[in-house]
């Protein structure tokens, strides 16, 4: 079973649905980070490499063990956006053309 199935309730795949994009200063919740990675089939190590942060920062963020520094959180957000994920209020959705 793909992890994306587990987070299906959190992910809005239909790009035509109206959804408010979360502000750049808002905190990314752990489930959003996990769901975003699942949506694009990206490992924690791959996200860490794309964001140029330690893998442990991604793991701690997703576990809710700690909140990354603002700069690290912004780097993670930008890496996910470059990979085709849009963080929206209450979830994530794909920006990839179908």
C-alpha positions in Angstrom: 0.0 0.0 0.0 1.4 3.4 -1.0 1.7 5.9 1.7 -0.2 8.3 -0.5 -3.3 6.2 0.1 -3.0 6.7 3.9 -3.0 10.5 3.4 -5.7 10.6 0.7 -8.1 12.4 3.1 -5.5 15.2 3.5 -4.6 15.6 -0.1 -6.7 17.5 -2.7 -5.6 16.2 -6.0 -8.1 18.2 -8.1 -6.3 21.4 -9.0 -9.7 22.9 -9.9 -11.0 22.9 -6.4 -10.8 26.3 -4.7 -8.4 26.2 -1.8 -6.6 28.8 0.1 -2.8 28.6 -0.1 -1.3 28.8 3.3 0.7 31.9 4.0 4.5 31.7 3.6 4.9 32.4 7.3 2.4 29.8 8.5 3.7 26.7 10.1 3.6 23.5 8.0 2.0 20.8 10.0 3.8 17.4 10.2 1.0 15.6 8.3 1.3 18.1 5.4 5.0 17.4 5.0 4.4 13.6 5.0 1.5 13.9 2.6 3.4 16.2 0.3 6.3 13.7 0.1 3.8 10.9 -0.5 2.1 12.8 -3.3 5.3 13.1 -5.2 6.8 9.8 -4.0 9.8 11.5 -2.4 11.9 10.0 0.5 13.0 12.0 3.5 16.5 11.8 2.3 15.5 13.2 -1.2 13.6 16.0 0.4 16.5 16.8 2.7 18.8 16.9 -0.3 16.5 19.2 -2.3 16.0 21.5 0.7 19.7 21.3 1.7 18.9 20.4 5.3 19.7 17.4 7.4 17.5 14.3 7.0 17.0 14.4 10.8 15.4 17.8 10.5 12.8 16.3 8.1 12.2 13.3 10.3 11.9 15.4 13.5 9.5 17.8 11.7 7.3 15.0 10.4 7.2 13.3 13.8 6.3 16.6 15.5 9.4 16.1 17.7 10.5 19.7 16.9 9.7 22.6 14.8 12.5 23.5 12.2 14.1 26.9 12.2 12.2 29.4 10.0 15.0 29.2 7.4 14.9 25.4 7.3 11.1 25.4 7.1 11.2 27.8 4.2 13.8 25.7 2.4 11.6 22.6 2.9 8.5 24.5 1.6 10.4 25.7 -1.5 11.8 22.3 -2.3 8.3 20.8 -2.1 7.0 23.6 -4.3 9.8 23.1 -6.9 8.8 19.4 -6.9 5.2 20.2 -7.8 3.4 20.4 -4.5 1.2 23.2 -3.3 0.7 23.6 0.4 -2.9 24.7 1.0 -4.9 25.3 4.1 -5.8 21.9 5.5 -3.6 19.9 3.1 -1.6 19.7 0.0 -2.3 19.3 -3.7 -0.4 18.6 -6.9 0.5 21.4 -9.2 1.7 19.0 -11.8 -0.1 19.0 -15.2 -2.1 15.9 -15.6 
